[in-house]
Structures are given as structure tokens and as C-alpha cells.
Amino acid sequence: MNNIYLDYAATTPVDERVITAMQPYFNIRFGNPSSLHQFGQQAETALDLSRREMAGYLGAMPSELIFTSSGSESDNLALRGTAFASREKTGANHLLVSPIEHPAVLATARQLADLHGFDVTYIPVDEFGMVSPTMVQTNLRDDTALVSVMHANNEIGTLNPIAEIGQLCRDRGIPFHSDAVQSAAHFPLDVNDLKVDLMALGAHKFYGPKGVGALYVRSGIDLIPMLTGGSQELGLRAATQNTPLIVGMAKAFKLVQVDHNARTNHIRPLRDHLINQVLSLIPSSQLTGHPETRLPNHASFVFEDADGNLLISVLDAAGFACSSGSACKTGDPEPSLLLTHLNYSLSWAMGSLRVTLGKDTTSDDIDAFLEILPGCIQQVRELKS
Amino acid sequence: MSGGVDSSVSAALLKEQGYDVIGVMLRLWSDSDSQNRCCAPDAQAEARHIAGLLEFPFYVIDAQDQFYQAVVLPFIDGYAQGITPNPCLNCNRLIRWDFLLERAAALGAKYLATGHYARIQQTPTEHYQLLKSRDLQKDQSYVLHVLTQKSLSQTIFPLANLSKSQVRKLAGEYSLPVAERPDSQDLCFVGQGDYRDFLRKTDPSINKPGPILNPESKIIGEHPGLADFTIGQRKGLRISSPESLYVIRKDIDQNALIVGNKEHLGRTEFFADQVNWIAGVPPQDPIQATIKIRYKSPETPGTITALKGHSVQIQLESPLPDITPGQAAVFYQNDICLGGGIIRSD
């Protein structure tokens, strides 16, 4: 397959250097990190060094970083863990979340409300899907157990003023969680600069393997474990640690820290060119999300009277892998919840397209994409009418 | 290993010298829910980390019962008898050497190495001598005077010829963390509070209020418990007096604290029991030596005469104010530690 991959927000290819780093931990240094013997000790050392290294880049202590199976699991643990711990400790019963959160946060918050009686407030956002600190402040309550606002939105790329929101929460002594799964590939994430108490990461968004994530938990924040059993991960997540994947995540994270400036300098101009061209070449097109305050690799659009789902299929057949907020493999698309929330009418919201670039994207890729895109959209629009 | 800089650098040095190193941390008994400071979770994590960095195996060996029996019970008992025990001595002799040497042998080890600041020297007659560290500020021979010929023959002190600042520098060179375990005055096995709280909690009968007497046996006040005081202590007596009063003696039978002024305090003659002579045998004739009666006190010249049954009589050239039953008197000739014993109650 010679298709061009333009969906780096969905996942990224694992860096060769990451694969090399992981390799010995599958079959040579394969021990269980909890085992007493030297096979176990080798694995534990790898785990320990991975944790220290990642924590170091995050400005955290090693004991503040928990390895999980994914960004989604990290979000789940952050929400359920703090919600139940806060309720247990102080009777706090209120969750404040942004409506543009990843489903891992939104669905968890909904379950906490529906099954466990938590009171959930959704923070109003502006037309770009950005959460304003003022609206957070307005909605904070004395019984707020947790505030959750994502760093960068996956669908429309908008960045939120995390540090300001974090400061507001800190002033009130309320734990603040941020899903940084999308931003980790692009920015240094210092938990002290960002003023987060919890932060979710997923390795496969930054050229690491799938199936591994991390949750930063600031010292002093109480969590009730969701996965109970052994005392792995400081007792906050039972299950034998997946040493090879964790080693891979730490390696990938390190490479990001070293490279992200160069990567951004490469990607951003390509992305800017893409946005400008699409908006000028395609009639009835709009950029979704914030025009400037957005992920540097992220372009997202809506096209009026175009079936986004069909567009993705047509583009894929033409050799380009993109995605859409309304994409649905079963052929029964719903408009994106986020776009609906941002008051896009159905005729616009159904025609969304997300193009996300990565470190291996070339200007030739973008030129080729721009060459076929107008025709594809015209084709899709004609099929609809 | 403690996770601290001394044992870590020791391990790195041994590794570099070609030894096949095994890291060991002892799990020691601790009061209540808190962990013993010597093996707290962060200390353990740090030691494991260092063993991982230096690529040698690391094990935690449980010595909680042995430590309780050999160190904690005699400590409580010592206070019950009115002395001021030094639990580190029993710990070194019975736990850190006897017990650990046996376990180390089972792991296939020939030697036990620690991060102590002291030296071992083999004489032409195949005897082992214990010498002070080259860094006299850090010298730890006082707490090592309990070692025998056999234990010394199996012991390596990799930091023997190094100063603390050199050790810190080496830690940097080996890229080891230079974290320092705080040198706390409190005992490692006492959780919250200090040893007095521990004693009160363990056995309230040990530390009961009683009279304070002057040297003429006249009651001049009341003390909250003998264990709160040590010989030479001036603070905490709560008696108004024209001149400063010092604890000069404890009378365990009457549960009385005897206080007096400075002249009552000094002594030149005392006895020590449970004496260990590093050479293995006591000297035939009285010897001239310098004597150290506390870990951090200076040495005082004197004459030591070996008596029957592992005891000695010690005659100092000048009086010392704080000769404290239960503490060790350790004997030196220049850099050589000859041995020592436990200061006897009157």
C-alpha cells in the first residue's frame, strides 16, 4: 500500500529506535518486575529507569507517574479515582468538565453521574471550543471533587489555557486533571508550568507503541484504584507491568522531548499551507477550531453539504488516509457531538474532515493531497444532491 | 545498602575492582505503623535503583524478629535498669555482622562490605586491626569496636581511605544519586516522637516520676522519669538553684535522680563490661591508651587494666563529666582501635 498517511492524531507509526529499545524486554529481559530474582530485577530496573526518565521530562517525581494501558485508562483512573476519593474524604460530589473532552472523560463523567450520583457541570466553551478560565471560575463549587479540561482537542485541535485554569483550581484546593494525549507529541509538558494535578498521556500518539499510557498524579492527590489486585504502580493500578511497552513509551517520550522543536518547525508551515489552500480552493469551507491557538500538526474543516463519511472513503480510495469527526465505519453517521455543541448546523457538521500531519509528512504529500481534494469534495457533493 | 551515597559508592568501587557484588538491605523491626528508617520504602527504592544502575542483584533480607530480640529488647531492658543504652552497638555486632554474614554466606558471598568510614589492616602476624578512617570527622570505628577477628577477616570497607567529600565526588563520577539519608539523632526503630515516647508506650513502668536528690540525699524536686535524663545533663531539671545543677547519677532502686554541681560530676575511674578486644585477647598488663566515652566526644588519655570476665578498669588522666553507664568506652592507640566495652553502673 502506497497510501499517504495524514491521520497522526489517530495514531502514529512506532519509531524504529523505540522498537529497538523495546525488543529485549519481550524475550530476553522478559522477567516480571515484581519477581525477586534477577530476571525480575532486570525488568524492574527497566521500569524504574523508564519512570525516572519520563518523570524527569515532566518535572515530576518518579513516584508521581503511574503506567497504564492507554490514555483512556488514564482518564478513567483520574476521574473515577479522584471522584470516589474526594467523596470518601470530604463528601465532594461535583465534577466540572469541559464539553469538548475526549469520550474517555465524557463517558466516565456521565457514568459517574448516572450510576453514582455525582453532579456534573459542563463548562461553556467559545466558538473555537476553547474553555475560558473565567467560566471555570464561575462554575467552581465548594463541593467540586475534580475539574477536567483537556490540553488540546483531538477533533478540532484547539489548545486550552491549562496553566490559568490550573491556578484557579489550585487557589480553591480542587484537583485539576488534563488529558494531554494529543499535545504530548508537540509540546514540552511540565506539570508545574501547566499547574495540573493529574495528566493523562498515551504513547501511540507520539511514535510509541499502542496499549500503554501514563497518568501523572501529583503527590498529595488521593486516588482510589480502579484496578484492584497486586500493589503494582504504588498500589494505584494492579496488574503486571507491561515492561516492553513502558520502555517503548519512555524512549518515544524522550525522542519527542529532543525533537519536538525540529518536528514542529517542519510540520507547522506545511499545515499552514494546507489550511490556506483548502480554504481558498474549496467553496463553502470553514476551518474548525481556533485559527492560531491549535496543535501545530492539526487541520480540521467543515464543508457544507458534503457527507464527511463518504469523503473519507473517497479520499482513502484515492490514496490519502484522513479522518472525520463524524466518521463511522458502519455507514450510519451521526454528526459530531462537538460540532453540534459548537452550533454548526447539520448541513455543515456532517461534512467534517480532519487532516493531521506527522514528522514523516513531506511537502510533496501535501501538494498531492491538495491536488485531489477539490475533485473529491465536488464528487461527494454531487453524490449527495 | 541504604540507598545513601556511602553504601552506593562502596558498591560502585567494589564493582570496579572486579568483585561480584550482591546488594543487600536488612528489613529491621520498627515501632508501630511507621517503617524503620534504615529500610523505608523510598530508601529501598533508591537502593534497588542503584543496584539496577550498577547491574548487580539486590535482595531485602528480613531481620525484624532478630532485630527486635537482639537490639530492641536489650534497649528497653537497659532503660529499665537505669542505663543509657546504645542500640547501634548490638545492631552492628549481632545483626549487621553475625546475622548478615551468615545470610551473605548462604548467597555465596565471601565478604561483607559496608559504607562505614573505618579501615581494616592485616598485620604480618595475620591479625586484623581496626583503624580509624582517614577522614577523622566521619570516623565510625567507635560503633565498630564490637567486631571480632573472624568478622574483620570477612569484612571490606571500600571507603577506608576516602573522605566524605571524595565519596560525594565519586558518586558524581559514577553518575550515582548523592542523596543523603539524614543523620537523625532519633533511633531508627522509633516511629513518631522520640525514644522517651517509645518507652512510655512500650512499658509505662520503666519511666515513672520520682524524686530528685542532692548529693546529701535530700529531696529537692521531682523528675518525670529516669530515662529522660542522662549523666551530665543540665536541661529539664526544673529546679531553681543559685548554681547550675547537673545529673550526676541515677539510683534505680529508689527511682531517684541524683543531681549536684559541676564538682560532683567529674570522674576519673570507672569500669566497663562486655569488653571486646579486637586482637581477640586482653592485654596482660595495664596499657596506656586514649578513651572515647561517646560517639562524638574527644578521646582522653588513661590507663586500662583488664580484669576477669571481659571487664576492664579505666583510670583517666583527667576527669570527664559525662561518663554514662550503658554507653561504650572505646580504646585507641593512635589510629588503632583496640576494642571497647559498656560502661558499668556504679
Interface residues (C-beta under 8 A of the other chain):
Chain A: L36 Q38 Q41 Q42 E44 T45 D48 L49 R52 S63
Chain B: D42 A45 R48 H49 A51 G52 L53 P57 F58 Y59
